[in-house]
Amino acid sequence: MNEGLFDTIVVSSDIERRRQLSDILIRQGGDPICVSSVRECQDALAHRQVRLVFCDEHVADGTYKDLLAAYRLSDRKPRLVVTSQVADWELFKEAMRSGAFDVIAAPCRPTDVEWMLIQAQREERLAASRMAQSAPAHELARAASL
């Protein structure tokens, strides 16, 4: 599972939840960054190429929606998984409309986290494949010669 695993951020004001999710990600071969607020997450995103963020529905200085709103102003748009103790259908619909990647119940189960990692990696490969297919022939030839 850890082949090609990319950086992740865990955003939670709950230290136990951060530790639990971080432990799962480490067992999957990751090296997660753990923060407790939207602001800290934004700072981390400014310094590292992160493609997947696990964020509690509510954190110290806002909500997952605040982070999604900040993505709109940035060229870096990692996938955001909302974690919530009340991971019900209404939250799922609201989160997806807001631009989240998915919603999982907290405390997070290792299988749910692994599935998020697999899905995010799959989407990365599909996006790269689409981009390669749409590139002009001269760009592909140039890239192949490098």
TAFENDA-V455099 format. One line per field, one symbol per residue. ss: DSSP state (2 for helix, 1 for strand, 0 for the rest). phi: phi as a letter, one per 40 degrees, with the letter a starting at -180 (. if undefined). A space follows every 50 residues. Layout:
BEGIN
ss = ???
phi = ???
END
This chain:
BEGIN
ss = 00000001111000222222222222200000111002222222222000 01111101100112222222220000001111110000222222222200 0111100002222222222222222222222222002222222220
phi = .ccgcbcbbbbaccccccccccdcccccgcbccbbbacdccdccccbbcb babbbcdbbdbibdccccccdccbccbccbbcbacbcccccdcccccchc cabbcbcccdccccccccccccccccccccccccccdccccccccc
END
